[in-house]
Amino acid sequence: MSGRYGPDQLYYASLILYLVLLVVNYFAQSMIISGLLWIVIILTVFRTFSRNIYKRRAENEVFLKLWNPVKAEFVLGFRRIKEIKTRRFRKCPNCRTVLRLPRSTGKHTVECPCCHKDFQVTIRF
């Protein structure tokens, strides 16, 4: 693999896409999905063995710019579920930063650590 690009985050995402399409095609038996499967695997292998490292790195950076905000939303969602017994999450109305607040019922005045604005928060149960 000397001089080749190798696997990156887009490589792993395309493999996951391939596996999802493979499962869907198992139940749907569609020629269109079969064609997509071939396109995805050929592009994945092509990217892995490519010698044009700069272009593959640029493709991966574009993918990461799209993927990282989606990933951050999922991570925040899982964190909310994990900490539901002890914390509440609220957005600052001024800068839209997500704040992690202790779970104490009632009305509270909160200062945003980013924009330093005070606002009211009501936490129920």
Contacts in CASP RR format, 6 or more apart in sequence:
PFRMAT RR
TARGET T0000
AUTHOR 0000-0000-0000
METHOD contacts of the structure
MODEL  1
MSGRYGPDQLYYASLILYLVLLVVNYFAQSMIISGLLWIVIILTVFRTFS
RNIYKRRAENEVFLKLWNPVKAEFVLGFRRIKEIKTRRFRKCPNCRTVLR
LPRSTGKHTVECPCCHKDFQVTIRF
3 51 0 8 1.000
3 53 0 8 1.000
4 48 0 8 1.000
4 49 0 8 1.000
4 50 0 8 1.000
4 51 0 8 1.000
5 47 0 8 1.000
5 48 0 8 1.000
5 49 0 8 1.000
5 50 0 8 1.000
5 51 0 8 1.000
5 52 0 8 1.000
5 53 0 8 1.000
5 56 0 8 1.000
5 57 0 8 1.000
6 47 0 8 1.000
6 48 0 8 1.000
6 49 0 8 1.000
6 56 0 8 1.000
7 48 0 8 1.000
8 56 0 8 1.000
8 57 0 8 1.000
8 60 0 8 1.000
9 60 0 8 1.000
9 63 0 8 1.000
9 64 0 8 1.000
9 67 0 8 1.000
10 47 0 8 1.000
10 59 0 8 1.000
10 60 0 8 1.000
10 63 0 8 1.000
11 44 0 8 1.000
11 47 0 8 1.000
11 48 0 8 1.000
13 63 0 8 1.000
13 67 0 8 1.000
14 40 0 8 1.000
14 43 0 8 1.000
14 44 0 8 1.000
14 47 0 8 1.000
15 44 0 8 1.000
17 40 0 8 1.000
18 37 0 8 1.000
18 40 0 8 1.000
18 41 0 8 1.000
18 44 0 8 1.000
21 33 0 8 1.000
21 36 0 8 1.000
21 37 0 8 1.000
21 40 0 8 1.000
22 37 0 8 1.000
24 33 0 8 1.000
25 33 0 8 1.000
25 34 0 8 1.000
25 37 0 8 1.000
47 56 0 8 1.000
47 59 0 8 1.000
50 56 0 8 1.000
76 89 0 8 1.000
76 98 0 8 1.000
80 89 0 8 1.000
83 100 0 8 1.000
85 103 0 8 1.000
86 102 0 8 1.000
86 103 0 8 1.000
87 100 0 8 1.000
87 101 0 8 1.000
87 102 0 8 1.000
87 103 0 8 1.000
88 100 0 8 1.000
88 101 0 8 1.000
88 102 0 8 1.000
88 103 0 8 1.000
88 123 0 8 1.000
89 98 0 8 1.000
89 99 0 8 1.000
89 100 0 8 1.000
89 101 0 8 1.000
90 98 0 8 1.000
90 99 0 8 1.000
90 101 0 8 1.000
90 110 0 8 1.000
90 121 0 8 1.000
91 97 0 8 1.000
91 98 0 8 1.000
91 99 0 8 1.000
92 98 0 8 1.000
92 99 0 8 1.000
92 112 0 8 1.000
92 114 0 8 1.000
92 115 0 8 1.000
92 117 0 8 1.000
92 119 0 8 1.000
93 119 0 8 1.000
94 112 0 8 1.000
94 115 0 8 1.000
94 117 0 8 1.000
94 119 0 8 1.000
95 112 0 8 1.000
95 114 0 8 1.000
95 115 0 8 1.000
95 117 0 8 1.000
97 112 0 8 1.000
97 113 0 8 1.000
97 114 0 8 1.000
97 115 0 8 1.000
99 110 0 8 1.000
99 112 0 8 1.000
99 113 0 8 1.000
101 108 0 8 1.000
101 110 0 8 1.000
101 121 0 8 1.000
101 123 0 8 1.000
103 123 0 8 1.000
104 123 0 8 1.000
105 123 0 8 1.000
105 124 0 8 1.000
105 125 0 8 1.000
106 122 0 8 1.000
106 123 0 8 1.000
106 124 0 8 1.000
107 120 0 8 1.000
107 121 0 8 1.000
107 122 0 8 1.000
108 120 0 8 1.000
108 121 0 8 1.000
108 122 0 8 1.000
108 123 0 8 1.000
109 118 0 8 1.000
109 119 0 8 1.000
109 120 0 8 1.000
109 121 0 8 1.000
110 118 0 8 1.000
110 119 0 8 1.000
110 120 0 8 1.000
110 121 0 8 1.000
111 117 0 8 1.000
111 118 0 8 1.000
112 118 0 8 1.000
112 119 0 8 1.000
END
